[in-house]
């Protein structure tokens, strides 16, 4: 799964690393929320989409604000948003099929977190930070929807797709987010209905991971020290 992410830069710096997309007007309200060292579901993030109403005189992909946690248009208030969606069933499951065919998105980040279940009990987990070996930002594959809350307010929201782990990730978990190569960004956002060959483990040799402290378990802890490498910590943590 993928339930936490981090962005090391300001919003403007992040946007500058993805020149395929222009900046949408609803992005400005996110400016004071980045860097975000311990990003969690239910928070708002910049995603890159294609099929929304665009600003005047713009075309192609656009940065838009969206909430992490997918709620379909017909979901009732009080339902539980979906943080992740399995790539193996996204094209066939009726809950996600339409979004996958026409509302795919990119989720730009600098890295994500995962927990290794040390004893297999679910009570003693070692967190890891995972990023690109060269430190460059990258994009996760996602799908998005628009949902109206009980007050009739439209909320754009998204989920991250997951796949089987690569060799590196398999050492700590049985899933990983779908990470896209830069040359595949445009295709993922295109009208192509089923780019299924893009949903595969990212090459392990291009990635790195390191152990971090257990304070990452609470989203309230949101400083750069979250990413500091640590030695083994035998104390259990619940997440």
VMD Tcl script that draws the C-alpha trace (Angstrom):
set ca {
  {0.00 0.00 0.00}
  {0.94 3.67 -0.01}
  {-0.47 5.65 2.89}
  {2.10 8.40 3.48}
  {4.15 10.61 1.19}
  {6.57 13.50 1.45}
  {7.35 16.60 -0.62}
  {10.67 18.27 0.22}
  {10.10 21.51 -1.71}
  {7.79 24.46 -1.94}
  {4.73 24.10 -4.14}
  {6.27 26.32 -6.82}
  {9.44 24.22 -6.92}
  {7.41 21.03 -7.20}
  {5.36 22.43 -10.09}
  {8.56 23.56 -11.82}
  {9.79 19.98 -11.95}
  {6.80 18.90 -14.07}
  {6.85 21.20 -17.11}
  {4.30 19.07 -19.00}
  {1.51 20.74 -16.96}
  {0.37 24.29 -16.39}
  {-0.73 25.65 -13.03}
  {-4.48 25.71 -12.37}
  {-6.13 28.48 -10.40}
  {-7.22 26.32 -7.48}
  {-3.60 25.41 -6.67}
  {-2.75 28.72 -5.02}
  {-4.53 27.80 -1.79}
  {-2.08 24.94 -1.27}
  {1.00 27.15 -1.30}
  {1.47 27.44 2.45}
  {1.17 23.67 3.02}
  {4.48 22.72 1.44}
  {7.07 21.40 2.04}
  {5.07 18.54 3.56}
  {7.30 16.04 5.31}
  {4.65 13.60 6.49}
  {1.71 13.79 4.12}
  {-1.32 11.69 4.97}
  {-4.69 10.83 3.44}
  {-7.53 13.39 3.81}
  {-5.09 16.23 3.07}
  {-5.10 18.25 -0.15}
  {-2.34 17.85 -2.74}
  {-1.46 19.06 -6.24}
  {-2.19 16.42 -8.85}
  {-1.83 16.58 -12.63}
  {-4.96 15.90 -14.67}
  {-6.15 16.41 -18.22}
  {-9.93 16.40 -18.37}
  {-11.15 19.33 -16.29}
  {-12.37 22.82 -17.17}
  {-9.16 24.69 -17.91}
  {-8.05 28.23 -17.36}
  {-8.48 30.54 -20.39}
  {-5.81 30.11 -23.07}
  {-4.41 26.87 -21.65}
  {-4.40 23.37 -23.04}
  {-3.00 20.00 -22.09}
  {-2.31 18.70 -18.58}
  {-2.94 20.99 -15.65}
  {-2.10 21.03 -11.94}
  {-5.26 20.86 -9.82}
  {-5.91 20.60 -6.09}
  {-7.38 17.31 -4.86}
  {-7.99 15.49 -1.59}
  {-6.27 12.16 -1.00}
  {-9.02 9.59 -0.53}
  {-11.25 8.48 -3.40}
  {-15.01 8.95 -3.05}
  {-17.11 8.06 -6.07}
  {-19.77 10.48 -7.25}
  {-22.52 8.23 -5.86}
  {-20.87 7.59 -2.46}
  {-22.92 8.64 0.56}
  {-21.54 11.04 3.20}
  {-19.83 9.11 5.96}
  {-18.33 6.55 3.62}
  {-14.69 5.62 3.97}
  {-12.45 7.12 1.26}
  {-10.10 4.75 -0.53}
  {-6.44 5.69 -0.24}
  {-5.16 2.98 -2.62}
  {-6.62 0.96 -5.48}
  {-5.07 -2.28 -6.73}
  {-3.92 -2.02 -10.34}
  {-4.93 -5.63 -11.01}
  {-8.63 -4.82 -10.68}
  {-8.91 -1.10 -11.46}
  {-10.02 -1.74 -15.07}
  {-12.67 -4.31 -14.17}
  {-14.08 -3.16 -10.84}
  {-17.25 -1.15 -11.42}
  {-16.32 1.28 -8.65}
  {-13.15 2.42 -10.43}
  {-13.58 1.46 -14.08}
  {-14.89 4.80 -15.34}
  {-12.24 6.83 -13.49}
  {-9.49 4.58 -14.79}
  {-10.69 4.94 -18.37}
  {-11.05 8.71 -18.38}
  {-9.84 10.31 -15.13}
  {-6.28 9.17 -14.57}
  {-3.87 11.52 -12.80}
  {-0.26 11.97 -11.75}
  {0.61 12.51 -8.08}
  {3.95 14.37 -7.90}
  {6.05 13.63 -4.79}
  {9.63 13.32 -3.56}
  {9.07 10.05 -1.77}
  {6.81 7.86 0.31}
  {6.86 5.82 3.51}
  {6.28 2.16 4.20}
  {6.34 0.00 7.32}
  {7.95 -3.42 7.70}
  {6.13 -5.79 10.04}
  {9.17 -7.05 11.93}
  {7.62 -9.90 13.90}
  {4.58 -10.60 11.74}
  {2.23 -9.54 14.52}
  {1.28 -6.11 13.16}
  {2.42 -4.48 16.42}
  {6.14 -3.91 15.84}
  {6.74 -2.07 12.60}
  {9.88 -0.38 11.32}
  {9.17 2.62 9.06}
  {11.20 3.32 5.94}
  {11.45 6.32 3.63}
  {11.60 5.49 -0.09}
  {12.73 7.83 -2.87}
  {14.58 7.98 -6.16}
  {18.31 7.30 -5.89}
  {19.10 10.62 -7.59}
  {16.75 12.53 -5.28}
  {14.56 13.73 -8.14}
  {10.80 14.18 -7.72}
  {8.60 11.62 -9.45}
  {4.96 10.85 -10.06}
  {2.68 8.11 -8.79}
  {-0.16 6.81 -10.96}
  {-3.60 7.71 -9.66}
  {-7.27 8.03 -10.55}
  {-9.58 10.86 -9.56}
  {-13.25 11.60 -9.04}
  {-15.49 14.51 -8.05}
  {-17.74 13.96 -5.05}
  {-20.33 16.26 -3.44}
  {-20.47 16.38 0.34}
  {-23.63 16.76 2.41}
  {-23.59 20.52 1.73}
  {-23.39 20.04 -2.02}
  {-19.76 21.16 -2.20}
  {-17.81 19.45 -5.00}
  {-14.56 17.89 -3.83}
  {-11.99 16.58 -6.29}
  {-10.35 13.51 -4.77}
  {-7.92 10.78 -5.78}
  {-6.43 7.40 -4.94}
  {-2.97 6.00 -5.64}
  {-2.68 2.78 -7.64}
  {-0.56 -0.04 -6.22}
  {1.14 -3.05 -7.78}
  {3.39 -5.96 -6.87}
  {6.65 -4.84 -5.21}
  {10.02 -4.67 -6.91}
  {13.00 -6.48 -5.40}
  {13.83 -3.64 -3.01}
  {10.29 -3.11 -1.76}
  {9.62 -6.84 -1.40}
  {12.05 -6.85 1.53}
  {9.61 -4.77 3.58}
  {6.13 -5.06 2.02}
  {4.04 -7.01 -0.49}
  {2.79 -3.93 -2.40}
  {4.19 -0.66 -3.71}
  {2.69 2.38 -5.46}
  {2.72 2.43 -9.25}
  {5.55 4.81 -10.18}
  {5.61 6.08 -13.75}
  {8.63 6.87 -15.90}
  {8.70 10.48 -17.09}
  {8.41 9.40 -20.71}
  {5.10 7.73 -19.83}
  {3.42 10.70 -18.11}
  {1.65 11.95 -21.24}
  {0.44 8.50 -22.15}
  {-0.97 7.89 -18.66}
  {-2.95 11.12 -18.97}
  {-4.05 10.46 -22.55}
  {-7.52 9.29 -23.67}
  {-6.14 5.76 -24.16}
  {-8.66 3.62 -22.23}
  {-6.37 0.97 -20.80}
  {-2.59 1.63 -20.58}
  {-2.25 -1.49 -18.44}
  {1.37 -2.16 -19.35}
  {2.41 0.97 -17.41}
  {1.13 -0.46 -14.13}
  {4.16 -2.47 -13.05}
  {6.93 -2.35 -10.43}
  {9.40 0.50 -10.93}
  {13.04 -0.62 -11.37}
  {14.60 -1.17 -7.95}
  {18.04 -0.04 -9.11}
  {16.71 3.51 -9.60}
  {15.35 3.72 -6.05}
  {16.65 3.87 -2.49}
  {15.18 3.35 0.98}
  {16.34 3.93 4.54}
  {15.09 3.36 8.07}
  {13.54 6.34 9.82}
  {12.18 7.05 13.30}
  {8.77 5.98 14.45}
  {7.52 9.52 14.95}
  {6.36 9.31 11.31}
  {3.44 7.26 12.65}
  {1.62 10.48 13.59}
  {0.84 13.04 10.85}
  {1.18 15.71 13.54}
  {4.94 15.21 13.29}
  {5.69 17.10 10.10}
  {9.27 18.37 10.07}
  {12.37 17.54 8.00}
  {13.73 15.41 10.84}
  {11.13 12.81 9.85}
  {13.51 11.78 7.05}
  {16.59 11.34 9.26}
  {18.07 7.85 8.97}
  {18.11 5.83 12.19}
  {19.43 2.52 13.47}
  {17.10 -0.32 14.41}
  {14.53 0.65 17.03}
  {13.20 -2.33 19.00}
  {10.31 -0.45 20.60}
  {6.89 -1.31 19.13}
  {4.60 1.23 17.53}
  {0.95 1.09 16.49}
  {-0.10 2.82 13.27}
}
mol new
graphics top color blue
foreach p $ca { graphics top sphere $p radius 0.5 }
foreach p [lrange $ca 0 end-1] q [lrange $ca 1 end] { graphics top cylinder $p $q radius 0.2 }
display resetview
